[in-house]
Amino acid sequence: MAIDTENQTAANNESASYKAMLQEVELLVKEVGQPDLELDAMVGKIERGYTLIKAMRARLEQTKDKVEQLRLDFE
């Protein structure tokens, strides 16, 4: 039972982390759209956004692989 609780806690943390990354990307998109944003700041925000998106895609791919493995184990 402890393993299930640990797995659930890890999954909740990953979900919260993914949600936080998504919220940050959404904020960056809004900030980049501001007309008074300096070019260097804009570039930094865009770089941060792409870094977050890359991490989010990796997380989704890991999740997809995990779900597929669970499906195969179930069959």
C-alpha positions in Angstrom: 0.0 0.0 0.0 2.9 2.4 0.7 4.1 2.0 -2.8 0.7 3.0 -4.2 0.7 6.1 -1.9 4.3 7.0 -3.0 3.3 6.6 -6.7 0.2 8.7 -6.2 2.2 11.4 -4.5 4.8 11.4 -7.3 2.1 11.6 -9.9 0.4 14.5 -8.1 3.8 16.3 -7.9 4.4 15.8 -11.6 0.9 17.0 -12.4 1.3 20.1 -10.3 4.7 20.7 -11.9 3.3 20.4 -15.4 0.4 22.7 -14.5 2.9 25.2 -13.1 5.0 25.1 -16.3 1.8 25.6 -18.4 0.8 28.6 -16.3 4.2 30.1 -16.7 4.1 29.6 -20.5 0.7 31.3 -20.6 2.1 34.2 -18.6 5.1 34.5 -20.9 2.8 34.6 -23.9 0.9 37.5 -22.4 4.1 39.3 -21.4 5.6 38.9 -24.9 2.5 40.5 -26.3 3.1 43.8 -24.4 4.0 46.6 -26.8 6.5 48.2 -24.3 8.6 45.1 -23.8 12.2 45.6 -24.7 13.7 43.3 -27.3 16.2 41.7 -25.0 13.6 40.9 -22.4 11.3 39.5 -25.1 14.0 37.2 -26.4 14.7 36.0 -22.9 11.0 35.3 -22.3 10.7 33.5 -25.6 13.8 31.3 -24.8 12.2 30.5 -21.4 9.0 29.6 -23.1 10.6 27.2 -25.5 12.6 25.6 -22.7 9.4 25.0 -20.8 7.5 23.7 -23.8 10.4 21.2 -24.5 10.2 20.0 -20.9 6.4 19.7 -21.1 6.6 17.7 -24.4 9.2 15.3 -22.8 6.9 14.9 -19.8 3.9 14.1 -22.1 6.0 11.6 -24.0 7.1 9.9 -20.8 3.5 9.7 -19.6 2.4 8.3 -23.0 5.1 5.6 -22.7 4.1 4.8 -19.2 0.4 4.4 -20.1 1.3 2.2 -23.0 3.5 0.0 -20.8 0.6 -0.3 -18.3 -1.7 -1.2 -21.1 0.6 -3.9 -22.4 1.1 -5.3 -18.8 -2.6 -5.5 -18.4 -3.2 -7.5 -21.5 
